[in-house]
Amino acid sequence: MREIKLKNYSVYLGDIKESFPKALNINNYSSVYVLVDELTEKYCLNLVKPFLGDYSLINIPSGESYKNIQGASSIWQHLIDHQADRKALLINLGGGVIGDMGGFCASTFKRGIDFLQIPTTLLAQVDASIGGKLAIDFDQIKNCIGLFNDPVCILIDPVFLSTLPDQQLISGMTEILKHGLLADRSILDKLYQMESLNQLVDKQLIYDAIYVKKQVVGQDPFEKGYRKILNLGHTIGHAIESFYLETNEPLLHGEAIAIGLICELYLSHHLLGMDQNVLLQLDKFVQKWYPHILLSPSNYAEFFHLLLNDKKNEHGKICFSLLEQIEKPVINQEVSKDWILKSFDFYNEKATTNAQD
């Protein structure tokens, strides 16, 4: 069992059978609620049932399209219908949507009840569950309504990853990739040498990725400055994710962010002088493991409109977190519309070329 300490809580990495009893005396709570979707109820709930005692199950549909005010209302309604008081506990058993929305609902219900995160996807384990960011989407804008608040603790067990399809592992891999670019070249080396997705289910790799985020969050818990580096790939990536969420072929978070990383490393190369080989190596890796998705130029205007609503913007300017080189990120980089559109064209050119090879 490995413990990673943040300021107000700990992340426990290891067997859930050990971490759950160690981390929490569940009998201290007046009532316990477990938030799941249909997938985590089927594949993950049985792994934690032995430690729960009496609990009430809250079930919501899976997917980013339900991370909205209607989804939040259904959670609040369940808590009200079951007379939950301020000594209740909400356990969020699932991926980033469950953790984000469950934490948001717990933090706002009766001005706040305790919540516990048990992330079951790779994306949530290495990134989404850590750092106290909680939110729902609103008006097609990702994470538009939210707050910062810390869980009681986070319990991470790689056993949950065995329940995931490859597509979900690939989605989570994007955040590990980002953490390597930002702060740990050894993570990049492991990924670039990877021959099988099974190598992602590795406690040391997960630990290293969590540690990067822990270090960043510890320096800037409320994203006033340095923590903005974690937005690498996310300015463009979130716009693309939001656009496709309204189509019949939505992208997973990590799939959209992978596109964002290529576009934003293109900007890093041309605007900050980042070594072109960093961009080309990333592109080669993304084209190897991720779906080949082309961005229709007819949608560029909508992508740009969504970028204008990004929550990181300041004074009407689109602000990026970019790289001068590996392990040397910079924040608050204003980028013109022309360069943003050029980055879309570059991504399409590389995706088309690789699809034909």
C-alpha positions as CSV (number, residue, x, y, z in Angstrom):
1,M,0.0,0.0,0.0
2,R,1.4,3.4,-1.0
3,E,0.2,6.7,0.4
4,I,0.5,10.0,-1.4
5,K,-0.2,12.8,0.9
6,L,-1.7,16.1,-0.2
7,K,-2.5,19.0,2.1
8,N,-5.9,17.9,3.3
9,Y,-6.2,14.3,2.3
10,S,-4.3,11.2,1.1
11,V,-4.4,9.1,-2.0
12,Y,-4.0,5.4,-1.2
13,L,-2.7,3.2,-4.1
14,G,-3.0,-0.5,-3.7
15,D,-5.5,-3.3,-2.8
16,I,-8.9,-1.9,-2.0
17,K,-9.3,-4.6,0.6
18,E,-6.5,-2.9,2.5
19,S,-7.1,0.7,1.7
20,F,-10.8,1.0,2.4
21,P,-10.7,-0.1,6.1
22,K,-7.4,1.8,6.7
23,A,-8.7,5.1,5.2
24,L,-12.1,5.3,6.6
25,N,-14.2,4.4,9.5
26,I,-17.5,4.2,7.7
27,N,-19.5,3.8,11.0
28,N,-18.9,7.5,11.8
29,Y,-21.5,8.5,9.2
30,S,-25.2,8.7,9.7
31,S,-25.8,7.2,6.3
32,V,-23.8,6.1,3.3
33,Y,-24.6,6.7,-0.4
34,V,-22.8,5.1,-3.4
35,L,-23.0,6.8,-6.7
36,V,-22.5,4.5,-9.8
37,D,-23.5,4.3,-13.4
38,E,-24.7,1.1,-15.1
39,L,-21.2,0.0,-15.8
40,T,-19.6,0.5,-12.4
41,E,-22.7,-1.0,-10.8
42,K,-22.1,-4.1,-12.9
43,Y,-18.3,-4.4,-12.8
44,C,-17.0,-2.6,-9.8
45,L,-19.6,-2.5,-7.0
46,N,-19.0,-6.0,-5.8
47,L,-15.4,-5.2,-5.1
48,V,-16.4,-2.6,-2.4
49,K,-19.6,-4.1,-1.1
50,P,-17.9,-6.1,1.7
51,F,-16.8,-2.8,3.4
52,L,-20.0,-0.8,3.0
53,G,-22.5,-2.1,5.5
54,D,-25.9,-0.4,5.0
55,Y,-25.9,2.0,2.0
56,S,-28.2,3.5,-0.6
57,L,-27.3,3.2,-4.3
58,I,-27.6,6.2,-6.6
59,N,-27.5,5.2,-10.2
60,I,-27.0,7.6,-13.1
61,P,-26.4,6.9,-16.8
62,S,-22.8,6.7,-18.0
63,G,-21.2,9.3,-20.2
64,E,-20.2,13.0,-20.4
65,S,-23.6,14.0,-21.8
66,Y,-25.2,13.4,-18.4
67,K,-22.7,15.5,-16.5
68,N,-25.1,18.5,-16.4
69,I,-27.6,20.2,-14.1
70,Q,-30.3,17.6,-14.8
71,G,-27.9,14.8,-13.7
72,A,-26.9,16.7,-10.6
73,S,-30.6,17.3,-9.8
74,S,-31.3,13.6,-9.8
75,I,-28.5,13.0,-7.3
76,W,-29.7,15.8,-5.0
77,Q,-33.2,14.5,-5.2
78,H,-32.1,11.0,-4.1
79,L,-30.3,12.5,-1.1
80,I,-33.4,14.5,-0.2
81,D,-35.8,11.6,-0.7
82,H,-33.7,9.5,1.7
83,Q,-33.4,12.2,4.3
84,A,-29.6,12.5,4.0
85,D,-28.2,14.9,6.7
86,R,-24.9,16.7,6.9
87,K,-23.3,13.7,8.5
88,A,-23.9,11.6,5.4
89,L,-21.1,10.2,3.2
90,L,-21.2,10.0,-0.6
91,I,-18.9,7.4,-2.2
92,N,-18.2,8.1,-5.9
93,L,-17.5,4.8,-7.6
94,G,-16.6,5.4,-11.2
95,G,-14.7,7.5,-13.8
96,G,-14.2,11.2,-14.2
97,V,-17.9,12.0,-14.7
98,I,-18.9,10.2,-11.5
99,G,-16.1,11.8,-9.5
100,D,-16.7,15.3,-10.9
101,M,-20.5,15.3,-10.6
102,G,-20.6,13.3,-7.3
103,G,-18.1,15.5,-5.7
104,F,-19.9,18.6,-6.9
105,C,-23.3,17.4,-5.6
106,A,-21.8,16.4,-2.2
107,S,-20.0,19.7,-1.8
108,T,-23.2,21.7,-2.5
109,F,-25.8,19.5,-0.7
110,K,-26.7,21.2,2.6
111,R,-23.6,23.3,2.2
112,G,-21.4,20.2,2.0
113,I,-21.2,16.6,3.0
114,D,-18.2,14.3,3.0
115,F,-17.4,12.4,-0.2
116,L,-14.9,9.7,-1.0
117,Q,-13.5,9.0,-4.5
118,I,-12.9,5.5,-5.8
119,P,-11.8,6.1,-9.4
120,T,-12.3,3.1,-11.6
121,T,-10.9,4.4,-14.9
122,L,-7.3,5.1,-15.8
123,L,-8.2,8.7,-16.6
124,A,-9.7,9.2,-13.2
125,Q,-7.0,7.4,-11.3
126,V,-4.1,9.4,-12.7
127,D,-5.8,12.8,-13.1
128,A,-9.5,13.6,-12.8
129,S,-10.0,12.5,-9.1
130,I,-6.9,14.4,-7.8
131,G,-6.8,18.1,-7.0
132,G,-10.3,18.9,-5.8
133,K,-11.7,20.2,-9.0
134,L,-15.5,19.4,-9.2
135,A,-17.9,20.5,-11.8
136,I,-20.7,19.9,-14.2
137,D,-21.0,21.0,-17.9
138,F,-23.4,23.8,-18.8
139,D,-24.6,25.2,-22.2
140,Q,-22.1,23.0,-24.1
141,I,-19.2,24.4,-22.0
142,K,-17.1,21.8,-20.2
143,N,-16.8,22.1,-16.4
144,C,-18.5,25.6,-16.5
145,I,-20.2,25.3,-13.1
146,G,-18.1,24.1,-10.3
147,L,-15.9,24.6,-7.3
148,F,-12.8,23.4,-5.5
149,N,-13.3,21.0,-2.6
150,D,-11.3,18.0,-1.3
151,P,-12.6,14.5,-0.7
152,V,-12.1,12.6,2.5
153,C,-9.6,10.5,0.6
154,I,-9.0,8.8,-2.7
155,L,-8.7,5.0,-3.0
156,I,-6.9,3.8,-6.2
157,D,-6.7,0.1,-7.1
158,P,-5.5,-1.0,-10.5
159,V,-7.8,-4.1,-10.2
160,F,-10.6,-1.8,-11.5
161,L,-8.7,-1.3,-14.8
162,S,-9.2,-4.9,-15.7
163,T,-12.8,-4.1,-16.3
164,L,-12.1,-1.5,-19.0
165,P,-12.1,-1.8,-22.8
166,D,-9.0,-0.7,-24.7
167,Q,-10.7,2.6,-25.7
168,Q,-10.9,3.6,-22.1
169,L,-7.3,2.7,-21.3
170,I,-6.2,4.8,-24.3
171,S,-8.3,7.7,-23.1
172,G,-6.6,7.6,-19.7
173,M,-3.2,7.2,-21.2
174,T,-3.5,10.8,-22.6
175,E,-3.2,12.3,-19.2
176,I,-0.2,10.2,-18.3
177,L,1.3,11.4,-21.6
178,K,0.6,15.0,-20.6
179,H,2.2,14.6,-17.2
180,G,5.3,13.2,-18.8
181,L,5.5,16.2,-21.2
182,L,5.1,18.6,-18.3
183,A,7.3,17.2,-15.7
184,D,8.8,13.7,-16.0
185,R,10.6,12.6,-19.2
186,S,10.9,9.0,-17.8
187,I,7.1,8.7,-18.1
188,L,7.4,9.6,-21.8
189,D,10.1,7.0,-22.3
190,K,7.9,4.3,-20.8
191,L,5.0,5.2,-23.0
192,Y,7.0,5.5,-26.2
193,Q,8.5,2.1,-25.6
194,M,5.2,0.5,-24.8
195,E,4.2,-2.5,-26.9
196,S,0.9,-3.4,-25.2
197,L,-1.9,-1.5,-23.5
198,N,-1.5,-4.0,-20.6
199,Q,1.6,-2.2,-19.6
200,L,-0.6,0.8,-18.5
201,V,-1.9,-1.3,-15.6
202,D,1.3,-0.7,-13.7
203,K,1.4,0.6,-10.2
204,Q,4.7,2.4,-10.7
205,L,3.5,4.2,-13.8
206,I,0.2,5.2,-12.1
207,Y,2.2,6.4,-9.0
208,D,4.5,8.5,-11.1
209,A,1.6,10.1,-13.0
210,I,-0.2,10.8,-9.7
211,Y,3.0,12.2,-8.2
212,V,3.3,14.8,-11.0
213,K,-0.2,16.1,-10.4
214,K,0.3,16.0,-6.6
215,Q,3.4,18.2,-7.0
216,V,1.6,20.7,-9.2
217,V,-1.6,20.9,-7.1
218,G,0.4,21.3,-3.9
219,Q,2.0,24.4,-5.3
220,D,-1.2,26.0,-6.6
221,P,-4.4,24.3,-5.2
222,F,-6.8,26.9,-6.7
223,E,-5.3,27.3,-10.1
224,K,-4.2,30.9,-9.6
225,G,-1.0,30.4,-11.6
226,Y,1.3,27.4,-11.9
227,R,-1.4,24.8,-11.9
228,K,-2.6,26.1,-15.2
229,I,0.2,24.0,-16.8
230,L,-2.1,21.0,-16.4
231,N,-4.2,22.5,-19.1
232,L,-1.7,21.5,-21.8
233,G,-3.7,20.1,-24.7
234,H,-7.0,20.9,-23.0
235,T,-7.8,24.3,-24.5
236,I,-8.2,23.0,-28.0
237,G,-9.1,19.5,-26.7
238,H,-12.0,20.6,-24.6
239,A,-13.5,22.6,-27.5
240,I,-13.2,19.5,-29.8
241,E,-14.7,17.3,-27.0
242,S,-17.6,19.7,-26.5
243,F,-18.3,19.9,-30.2
244,Y,-18.4,16.1,-30.7
245,L,-20.5,15.6,-27.6
246,E,-23.4,17.1,-29.5
247,T,-22.9,14.7,-32.5
248,N,-23.7,11.0,-33.0
249,E,-20.1,10.2,-32.6
250,P,-18.9,11.7,-29.3
251,L,-15.2,11.4,-28.4
252,L,-13.9,10.2,-25.1
253,H,-12.1,12.9,-23.1
254,G,-8.6,11.4,-23.8
255,E,-9.3,11.1,-27.5
256,A,-10.1,14.8,-27.8
257,I,-7.2,15.8,-25.6
258,A,-4.8,13.8,-27.7
259,I,-5.9,15.9,-30.7
260,G,-5.4,19.0,-28.5
261,L,-1.9,17.9,-27.5
262,I,-0.8,17.7,-31.2
263,C,-2.3,21.1,-32.0
264,E,-0.9,22.7,-28.9
265,L,2.6,21.2,-29.4
266,Y,2.4,22.5,-33.0
267,L,1.8,26.0,-31.5
268,S,4.6,25.4,-28.9
269,H,7.1,24.6,-31.7
270,H,6.2,27.6,-33.9
271,L,5.5,30.2,-31.2
272,L,8.0,29.2,-28.4
273,G,10.7,27.3,-30.3
274,M,10.0,23.9,-28.9
275,D,12.1,21.2,-30.6
276,Q,10.1,19.9,-33.6
277,N,11.1,16.4,-32.8
278,V,9.0,16.5,-29.6
279,L,6.0,17.3,-31.8
280,L,6.8,14.6,-34.3
281,Q,7.4,11.9,-31.7
282,L,4.1,12.8,-30.0
283,D,2.3,12.7,-33.3
284,K,3.8,9.3,-34.1
285,F,2.6,7.9,-30.8
286,V,-0.9,9.3,-31.1
287,Q,-1.3,8.0,-34.6
288,K,-0.2,4.6,-33.4
289,W,-2.6,4.2,-30.5
290,Y,-5.5,6.6,-31.1
291,P,-8.4,6.6,-33.6
292,H,-7.7,8.6,-36.8
293,I,-10.2,11.4,-36.5
294,L,-10.3,14.2,-39.1
295,L,-11.5,17.7,-38.2
296,S,-13.7,19.0,-40.9
297,P,-12.8,22.6,-41.9
298,S,-16.5,23.3,-42.0
299,N,-16.5,22.9,-38.2
300,Y,-13.5,25.2,-37.5
301,A,-15.7,28.2,-36.8
302,E,-17.6,26.2,-34.2
303,F,-14.4,24.9,-32.6
304,F,-13.2,28.5,-32.4
305,H,-16.5,29.7,-30.9
306,L,-16.2,27.1,-28.2
307,L,-12.6,28.2,-27.5
308,L,-13.8,31.7,-26.8
309,N,-15.9,30.3,-23.9
310,D,-13.0,28.4,-22.3
311,K,-12.9,29.0,-18.6
312,K,-9.1,29.8,-18.7
313,N,-9.6,32.8,-20.9
314,E,-8.8,36.2,-19.4
315,H,-10.0,39.7,-20.7
316,G,-11.5,38.1,-23.8
317,K,-8.2,36.5,-24.8
318,I,-7.7,32.8,-25.5
319,C,-5.0,31.7,-23.2
320,F,-2.9,28.5,-23.6
321,S,-0.5,26.5,-21.6
322,L,2.3,25.5,-23.9
323,L,5.8,24.0,-23.8
324,E,9.2,25.6,-24.4
325,Q,10.6,22.1,-24.1
326,I,9.8,18.8,-22.3
327,E,9.5,19.5,-18.6
328,K,9.4,23.3,-19.2
329,P,5.8,24.4,-19.6
330,V,4.6,28.1,-19.7
331,I,1.2,29.5,-19.0
332,N,-1.0,32.3,-20.1
333,Q,0.1,32.2,-23.8
334,E,-2.2,34.3,-26.0
335,V,-2.5,32.7,-29.4
336,S,-4.2,34.3,-32.5
337,K,-7.0,32.7,-34.4
338,D,-4.8,32.3,-37.5
339,W,-2.3,30.1,-35.6
340,I,-5.1,28.1,-34.0
341,L,-6.6,27.3,-37.4
342,K,-3.1,26.4,-38.7
343,S,-2.8,23.9,-35.9
344,F,-6.0,22.3,-37.0
345,D,-4.7,22.0,-40.5
346,F,-1.4,20.5,-39.3
347,Y,-3.3,17.9,-37.2
348,N,-5.5,17.0,-40.3
349,E,-2.4,16.7,-42.5
350,K,-0.7,14.3,-40.2
351,A,-3.9,12.3,-39.5
352,T,-4.6,12.0,-43.2
353,T,-1.0,10.9,-44.0
354,N,-1.0,8.3,-41.3
355,A,-4.4,6.9,-42.2
356,Q,-3.1,6.3,-45.8
357,D,0.2,4.6,-44.6
